[in-house]
Amino acid sequence: MKKRAKAVSPKPTVGFIGGGNMATALIRGLISAGLCDAGKIIASDVDSAKRAALKRRLRVNTTEDNRAVVARAKVIFLAVKPQIIDEVLNGVRAEVKPGKLFISIAAGVPTARLERGLGPQARVVRVMPNTPALLAQGMSVIVRGTRATAADERLALKLFRAVGHAVAVHEEALLDPVTGLSGSGPAYVYLFAEGLIAGGIAAGLPPQLAQELTYQTLAGAAAMLQRTGETPERLRAQVTSPGGTTLAGLTELDARGFKEAAGAAVVTASRRSQELGRARQICG
């Protein structure tokens, strides 16, 4: 007896409000991981060029109407700038029905605000990803709102693991230091890379070689941290010989407060995330 083919719904089940870089990375990851068919994804954006690019590159459905996304999808990603989140929430609230899950990557916007904006039927999960998700090397931290379930959390983890690593926390306040560390962290690494390249050139290297050495050195060091199980302190000690070149370089960094500056950057960015969250709550 032949097995009956499963019916395929003509409507997408996953929606994206916002079609920028992070949304594109997530869509690509979901399709590549086999978690969703392109024909079951619908994305909205006010920018017609972004809509055209999504349709051309990823073969997904597109629209300029956010309400259409919410009406047709069961899982909706809110991938817009925090400055316009209230406008977006107000615009789609009437389409929110039971059974829909909203996953927000709008930086600094608390779940309580999202729930207020979407209404009493909305289930909300908030996520802080970072830009290496564009290469499926992201770090995402997930927290669920008051109405989201454990199953919603598991689904969000599964979806974001399609673009890298993802973990769940149960205290939303942790997303502020998460923002300061992994959210903003890639920029700190890029600044360090700029310094290494500039130093290599100043020491006499051709620019292209300085760049190649820097990129591979950072990638290799990251792999050592992830794969050896050793602490950063232990790995540093392993390559630092008394009176050697590495010690000379580290001494210079220490004299200029390198480690303290890196730590202060995380704390300062975390505080800024807190400030932005409080400002939005006051305004909301």
Secondary structure, 3 states (H helix, E strand, C coil): CCCCCCCCCCCCCEEEECCCHHHHHHHHHHHHCCCCCHHHEEEECCCHHHHHHHHHHHCCEEECCHHHHHHHCCEEEECCCHHHHHHHHHHHHHHCCCCCEEEECCCCCCHHHHHHHHCCCCEEEEEECCHHHHHCCEEEEEEECCCCCHHHHHHHHHHHHHHEEEEECCCHHHHHHHHHHHHCHHHHHHHHHHHHHHHHHHCCCCHHHHHHHHHHHHHHHHHHHHHCCCCHHHHHHHCCCCCCHHHHHHHHHHHCCHHHHHHHHHHHHHHHHHHHHHHHHHHC
